[in-house]
Amino acid sequence: MPVKDAYSAGEVKDAATVQNALKLAFAKCGELFMGIISGEQRASFYLYVQHLLENTINTFKAMLGGEDFPEINKSDFANIRRTLRIILEQATNVDLIGHPDFRAEIVQNRQSYHDTLDRLLYLGYYAFVISQQFAQSALFPKSVNFDIDEQGLLGIGLEPAYKPIFDYLEKDIPKHDESVTLYHTIEDLIKIWRELGVEYGEMASFFAEQIKNPQFRFALISKDSLHDQAKQVFQPNGDIVLSFYDGLTVSRRNVLSFEDCILRSQDINRIMYRPLVEIVVDGQAFIMAGFNRWLECLSTLTTNALPWGHVAEEWNQHKPVKKFVQHLQDTHDDILEDAAVELLNLAQVPHDKSIKSLRQHKGNNFPIDKLKGVGEIDLILADTQKKILYIVECKHNKSRFDYFNWKRDYSTFKDKYETQLNNKITFATGETERILIHLEVVNGVAIDDKPGYTVQGMFLINAPTLYMYDAFYPTLTLHNLQQLLKGEYVIPKFELTLPDGQKLLVEQPYFTNLDKIL
């Protein structure tokens, strides 16, 4: 490994050195992974990988349905699925060799295929782990270290003080998943394609019917044949239909590198949004697709990409699609605000959303949307028991599942959103009484002792993310908002034992406070 060659034996804690070492190790994983891929030219190997990925989807669906698999480690299972997808993506870059009977070739070479898969799964797993440790170190420089023993073996680990906090957040994050709000775009998407002269359902079922047959587990579809059939079936709108399929295809033209498949895991060109894999076999283009993957990808596309205006460039070339995407980008924060208002109505808390002007009893309203640094306020609410006026910024962020993507959220909040919220808090602190009067007018209530209120900034976010555990301002999901309204919201504290035996409590923001202690 290059890390062993670059550094002498011993422990290293310096953040810059740790991050450089992690970069070297990550790059080496990618080099070895792609070396194996480029050396495996049998198309049947990749059909076998697809077969295994199809099976994992069955298991994953059973897990989601509540079925228990005590023998399966969920984290390892997720890593296996992640790497199988990357293998299929990277197959697009290899000139593959066909066989008269793919199934027979798989049976004949099953053991060697398993050996190849073992190496790829190992490298894929460690590449992902290393990317996570790099993100942790980049965010919290004292959190990760590494050591090299006398045999040259590299060990990477967390500083002990950070482990209970990382463990806590990884257990806590799934508790928020059920409160994530989505704009259900499928009906709108159907209307858009209908406006273009084609039916979404017919385009989806045309392809699904072909690959539903079990024989396609170990078969390929000629790209030219598929396109010719589609043009004939959907004439005179064949070109539009082909753009639909092209937007669902991973090929040499758009495939990400091995490294970017990990670092940009939610890119719209990833296989999670593009179920069709175009490969070259004996010089001809073929489509490799699985029925389970087809259904899973279309579902993922309409729940974790399109609601945020993320769509394939092949689709976005059509004006109705582009217009729809712009609408989504302009309005998706409203989805979260509306869900919050439902909770506030049930709790009978004075509130208002999308405030551009402060209403007053005598009608002399006070516009704020043009005030520099203030603008429209997403949400305001008053806790009349504790006398707190909450100024809330709503961020309809998408669900993310790894530290590298959480790092992007974290940087955006720190570098941009905190400043925006702070400006609104400063304004609200000077205009507290006027804002409370606005709530009186809007809600038809009387709020007593207005001078006794304090202003508290808050982020309300759609999906859980790392930032909420190191936030300067309280950062709540809808799950937390429900707890807050019931008086059940509690922020845990962690007891830390220092090397000299001294015990300290670590409060939010956890990582910022921990950095000050260590």
Salt bridges, closest charged atoms under 4 A:
GLU31 OE2 - LYS28 NZ 3.32
GLU40 OE1 - ARG42 NH2 2.91
GLU89 OE2 - ARG270 NE 2.78
ASP95 OD1 - ARG252 NH2 2.56
GLU159 OE2 - LYS13 NZ 3.53
ASP167 OD2 - LYS163 NZ 2.79
ASP172 OD2 - HIS176 NE2 2.97
GLU199 OE2 - ARG194 NE 2.85
GLU209 OE2 - LYS212 NZ 3.15
ASP260 OD2 - ARG264 NH1 3.22
ASP267 OD2 - ARG264 NH2 2.55
GLU278 OE1 - LYS223 NZ 3.06
GLU296 OE2 - ARG81 NH2 2.79
GLU296 OE1 - ARG85 NH2 3.87
GLU313 OE2 - ARG253 NH1 3.01
GLU314 OE2 - ARG253 NH2 2.28
GLU314 OE1 - ARG274 NH2 2.88
ASP333 OD1 - HIS332 ND1 3.49
ASP338 OD1 - LYS353 NZ 2.55
ASP352 OD2 - HIS438 NE2 2.73
GLU376 OE1 - LYS356 NZ 4.00
GLU393 OE1 - LYS395 NZ 3.48
GLU393 OE2 - LYS424 NZ 2.75
ASP409 OD1 - ARG400 NE 3.10
GLU418 OE2 - LYS414 NZ 3.33
GLU431 OE1 - ARG434 NE 2.92
GLU440 OE1 - HIS361 NE2 2.90
GLU440 OE2 - LYS450 NZ 2.88
ASP449 OD2 - LYS387 NZ 3.90
GLU507 OE1 - LYS493 NZ 3.53
ASP515 OD1 - LYS142 NZ 3.62
